[in-house]
């Protein structure tokens, strides 16, 4: 397990907006970590937009900073 920041991004028809950031413990496996973060964001009341439904939930590796997980959510739902 490791601690990582999760960034919730609202994805509208012609915009994106960062809504929240929080830290959570996730699996060291990047794909499993994304799934865990998606479930945590859904538990907060958001409608997650996964790949194939207009979203882009991804493990983001930053060369000069801390990695994070980006989770896209539908507008106006919480």
C-alpha angles and dihedrals in degrees: 000000000000137000118246137167118252118206119201113210123189110218114203129177093274106007147045125214130186108234108174145352128205139159125240140167113255140170117279088237105094096214092049090046090057091051091049092049091049090053091049092051091048089051087057089061101261125132103234117217107213128194110293093031098071097279137106115208107180148158104242119207114203119200096206103029146019123320117240141181118243116207120188120212136188117263121264097004118124 
